Amino acid sequence: RGAAGVTATRGERLLCGTRGGRRDRRDCSAMSSCQNTGRLACPCATSYLGFRVANADSIGRLNVSVANSVCASGCDYGIEYGLNLCAAHDSGMPPFCNVPGAPAWCSSPWCYVNASHCALDHAESSYLEGEGGLHYSYETCSAPDSFTDWYLARTGTLQLCSVFAEADGGGPCGTARTHLQIEAMVGAINELNGGDGFSLGSRLIPRTYRFNYTYHTYPAGSWATHGRNLSRATFASDRCDVVVGMASGCPDDEIAAQALVANETRRIYVTGRDPRVLTAGGAEQPYLFSTYVDSDHYARAALERYRKLGASSSALLYEVNGDPFYAGLGRQAIEDARALAYDVRYNASLRRRADGAVDYA
């Protein structure tokens, strides 16, 4: 948490070797062998023992657990982590300081102190489990504390965004009114935990998240001239972490094209539309997620009920019109009827022409 300097500032205690087998603490700022043991008003602690630290064993070996990390099941921090001296105790330690781009606090000096014998700034450590009393302090080591703000930041924000084609009469497309549902969901989630949002249930930071939701629209029928560019610019911005995609009631070809844009910009794209609609082109889409519930067996419950009532034959008509939802539902209804021993005497798909007439197949 860079090694501490050897020049003493007023009130610091320095360890300068031994005298008669005992550690000699005195003002020795001119001696290059001195090691900072904290200020007189807040000396570094020398042991976990006596503080009832639950995750330190009988010989004082500390085992630190950090949820959702390589230390989830515990990491051995040894018997001197944070003790005796002002030092960069975190340097090279998992899970935060043994990785490229480690936070600045990893190289800052600090030490554990007895909270009841410290008149300087100190804070409770979440690395220590038990009754407490053993806190950490940067001030006693004359170092700035960048760790606490980093670790104790309470709230993060996830940016949700949408780009909709406009519906007839204006406003976002979609029979489910997706934007209204998301706005209601965001409002409810952001009220949780006293307004901090939803909790991750771990000691990783940030501990809670709030949502921010913004959406844009483009004129109906203008995907090629407006929608694509608007979607790309919105998804690639820092105002968009996750895309709430268009859903049923919006043009399927534009939903499919927009999902590809989300993949290009590496943004998760969540939609309630049937994934068969969105993947018909065969492109790999690792960022695509669908909340669509398989509805192919919608008719099965009715077929089972009528079977119990004595029905033995059926005639099935279903609409296609290029819609995988209706086409899949119709084909599955025929299979379910035959599986239930119906005599399927007639089945046909219906396709409505532009002039309003219906073709039967």
DANORMO-V128090 format. One record per helix or strand of 3 or more residues. SS is the DSSP state (H for helix, E for strand). FROM is the first residue (numbers start at 1). TO is the last residue. Records with the same first field share a line. If there is no record, write none. Layout:
SS->FROM-TO ; FROM-TO
This chain:
E->12-19 ; 22-25 ; 35-39 ; 62-64 ; 75-78 ; 110-114 ; 134-137 ; 155-166 ; 208-218 ; 242-244 ; 268-271 ; 288-290 ; 313-319 ; 343-352 ; 358-360
H->104-107 ; 115-117 ; 139-141 ; 147-152 ; 178-190 ; 192-195 ; 223-236 ; 252-264 ; 275-278 ; 300-308 ; 324-339
